[in-house]
Amino acid sequence: VDETEKQSVCPVVVGTQTGTLQQGVDCRAETLEEIEIELTNCQSCALCKDRNKLVFGVGNSNAQLVLVGEAPGREEDKQGFPFVGEAGQLLDRILFAMKLSREQVYICNVIKCRPPQNRDPQPEEITACEQYLKRQLSVIKPQMIVTLGRFATQTLLRSKEPISKLRGHWHKYQDIPVMPTFHPAYLLRTPSGKRDVWEDMKQVMHRLREDQ
């Protein structure tokens, strides 16, 4: 963002009767960098007590495709980047098969701090953290989203349906097409699910080509 844009302001109407204009109100769009800085010392939930590094997100801030996972694991907590462990390596292979790279997409999680022992996120942790995910998506404005696993899918779709029923079908998050699929960590435990994930990704590839 250049200095001119950083300093841009716009008038705001104050009061419906007088229509008075108040100058100097900053109306530019926020950036991913600003959201990440805001999160640096986040203490919105108890996960902040044990985190090593905040795991914000990585990739292209103008990506057509955003992939949303659940929460950081041990390696992610050490390095500060999402999907860098074994599940992340599998995700990289899936992207490679789609003829995509991390530099072309954006990858993040619903939860930005690692839950102890990689346990499932608690409802209060999701509530505390999902606002930042929504702000990330608002900045990026992707053409489509892939949700990886149950928690990311149910959070964005506001659904209690199991991932097995939601995957393979297009849904919407604020008019953005969403394709739910299994989390790469699930595929490491259940390799038979790879065929389903690839069918889901073929739908994503087809839609990406159509939108180009």
PyMOL commands that set and color helices and strands:
alter all, ss='L'
color gray80, all
select helices_A, chain A and resi 3-6+32-39+46-49+74-79+86-97+116-118+123-140+150-157+163-166+184-189+191-211
alter helices_A, ss='H'
color red, helices_A
select strands_A, chain A and resi 10-14+20-25+58-59+65-69+106-109+144-148+171-173+176-181
alter strands_A, ss='S'
color yellow, strands_A
deselect
rebuild
show_as cartoon
